[in-house]
Amino acid sequence: MNLVIVMGVSGSGKSTVGAALAQRLGVPFGDADDFHPAANIAKMTAGVALDDTDREPWLDAIGAWLEARRGTGGVVSCSALKRWYRDKLRSHAPSATLLHLDGSHEVIARRQASRPGHFMPPSLLASQFDTLEPLEADESGLTVDVDQPVDDIVEAFVRQFTQHSGTTEGTVR
């Protein structure tokens, strides 16, 4: 079975797309927000960006969730903005495929504005874009433009995944 990490900046639709993709694939969904320790949530709620020290145990917890589903499959949402974050996740689940939800600052800001009460304030969006390291050629993954319906994003991923017999290297726009 397949393991998928749905990645992107805050507000890109990771949780929504991840849940829809998991439903389509018939596998469990894990929302990375649920893996944050209380201290991380408190920092972000206060408008303070997490540093790599804050993120390491969070990434290990997500990686352990993926590792536990190696035989059955699963989809998890996780910002995974830096290459080393993705490498950390893949150290637990080497076969995981990445779905990078990509969009302009304007599109993402509009999406963030429609999520009142989320612990990640819009003020941290610029830091997310500054931190983002796009998928590299040697990473198994697919980049999809988020400025389209969720069903179209899921379909693009599934179509690409099916066409390449389990590999999803490439970009869909």
Legacy VTK file of the C-alpha trace (Angstrom):
# vtk DataFile Version 3.0
C-alpha trace
ASCII
DATASET POLYDATA
POINTS 173 float
0.000 0.000 0.000
1.058 3.591 -0.467
2.150 6.290 1.933
1.560 9.901 0.909
2.708 13.119 2.585
0.620 16.124 1.543
2.910 19.133 1.967
2.794 22.908 1.542
2.600 26.176 3.390
-0.094 26.864 5.963
-3.395 27.473 4.215
-2.555 25.480 1.086
-5.252 22.917 1.864
-3.136 20.064 3.223
-5.767 18.784 5.634
-8.670 19.094 3.197
-6.812 17.519 0.269
-5.173 14.920 2.509
-8.500 13.765 3.943
-10.066 13.618 0.464
-7.090 11.691 -0.931
-7.127 9.225 1.977
-10.836 8.636 1.422
-10.243 8.083 -2.304
-7.399 5.624 -1.604
-9.263 3.911 1.250
-6.490 4.492 3.791
-6.243 6.322 7.147
-5.556 10.062 7.303
-3.329 11.767 9.865
-3.338 15.539 10.305
0.116 16.804 11.284
-1.464 19.514 13.427
-2.581 16.739 15.784
1.052 15.689 16.344
2.245 19.083 17.642
3.062 19.253 21.339
1.191 21.938 23.290
4.317 24.128 23.458
4.473 24.322 19.646
0.814 25.298 19.386
1.299 27.962 22.059
4.247 29.442 20.145
2.376 29.547 16.853
-0.768 30.966 18.482
1.412 33.768 19.865
2.680 34.464 16.336
6.132 32.976 16.936
7.499 30.763 14.171
8.756 27.346 15.190
12.454 26.624 14.872
14.006 23.355 13.786
14.475 22.247 17.398
10.698 22.610 17.897
9.966 20.681 14.736
12.245 17.669 15.214
10.119 15.697 17.741
6.997 16.641 15.769
8.527 15.245 12.571
9.563 12.073 14.406
5.988 11.588 15.655
4.611 11.998 12.118
7.315 9.672 10.789
6.375 7.044 13.369
2.722 7.311 12.263
3.798 6.704 8.653
6.109 3.849 9.649
3.261 2.111 11.478
1.254 2.139 8.225
3.942 0.819 5.873
1.968 -2.328 5.094
-1.481 -0.803 4.931
-0.981 2.711 3.558
-1.868 6.144 4.836
-1.981 9.824 3.995
-0.620 12.492 6.318
-0.627 16.257 6.007
2.619 17.978 6.993
4.100 21.291 5.916
7.445 19.539 5.204
8.784 22.876 3.978
12.492 22.022 4.077
14.258 19.177 2.352
15.699 17.925 5.643
12.164 17.755 7.120
11.130 15.541 4.217
14.301 13.480 4.597
13.481 13.050 8.300
9.990 11.784 7.425
11.397 9.452 4.761
13.904 8.063 7.275
10.822 6.485 8.882
8.988 5.730 5.619
11.381 5.620 2.649
8.647 4.718 0.164
6.488 7.756 0.982
5.436 9.945 -1.945
5.022 13.713 -1.609
2.108 15.765 -2.891
3.212 19.415 -2.818
0.258 21.804 -2.804
1.658 24.899 -4.475
0.074 28.315 -4.822
0.784 32.004 -4.966
1.008 34.103 -1.817
-2.292 35.776 -2.790
-4.180 32.492 -3.258
-2.852 31.059 0.013
-3.591 34.273 1.947
-7.175 34.174 0.654
-7.499 30.562 1.804
-6.023 31.373 5.227
-8.512 34.200 5.681
-11.345 31.680 5.343
-10.105 29.662 8.363
-10.923 31.743 11.432
-9.678 30.350 14.710
-6.818 28.264 13.305
-3.746 28.423 15.556
-1.433 29.450 12.667
-1.964 33.207 12.293
-1.811 34.781 8.813
1.134 36.877 10.025
3.370 33.799 9.766
2.551 33.121 6.107
5.546 35.105 4.818
7.896 33.027 6.991
6.360 29.857 5.535
7.076 30.990 1.975
10.592 32.081 2.992
11.257 28.624 4.452
9.737 26.587 1.597
12.213 24.496 -0.394
10.368 23.064 -3.424
10.642 19.385 -4.244
13.944 18.437 -5.818
14.327 16.200 -8.871
15.417 13.206 -6.772
12.350 13.368 -4.487
9.422 11.102 -5.322
6.582 13.534 -5.544
4.197 15.680 -7.478
3.542 19.426 -7.365
-0.058 20.510 -7.953
-1.492 24.029 -8.194
-3.977 24.557 -5.336
-6.091 27.117 -7.203
-8.557 24.460 -8.340
-11.225 22.257 -6.753
-10.095 19.632 -4.232
-11.499 16.809 -6.370
-9.357 17.977 -9.311
-6.230 18.015 -7.134
-6.940 14.487 -5.877
-7.699 13.286 -9.406
-4.461 14.803 -10.764
-2.450 13.007 -8.084
-4.220 9.668 -8.521
-3.983 9.880 -12.334
-0.247 10.656 -12.215
0.341 7.983 -9.582
-1.514 5.350 -11.621
0.230 6.297 -14.885
3.651 5.757 -13.383
2.882 2.474 -11.624
3.499 3.766 -8.138
5.836 6.640 -8.852
4.601 10.201 -8.897
7.569 12.173 -10.085
6.625 15.308 -11.947
4.595 18.449 -11.840
0.916 18.909 -12.593
-0.368 22.417 -13.207
LINES 1 174
173 0 1 2 3 4 5 6 7 8 9 10 11 12 13 14 15 16 17 18 19 20 21 22 23 24 25 26 27 28 29 30 31 32 33 34 35 36 37 38 39 40 41 42 43 44 45 46 47 48 49 50 51 52 53 54 55 56 57 58 59 60 61 62 63 64 65 66 67 68 69 70 71 72 73 74 75 76 77 78 79 80 81 82 83 84 85 86 87 88 89 90 91 92 93 94 95 96 97 98 99 100 101 102 103 104 105 106 107 108 109 110 111 112 113 114 115 116 117 118 119 120 121 122 123 124 125 126 127 128 129 130 131 132 133 134 135 136 137 138 139 140 141 142 143 144 145 146 147 148 149 150 151 152 153 154 155 156 157 158 159 160 161 162 163 164 165 166 167 168 169 170 171 172
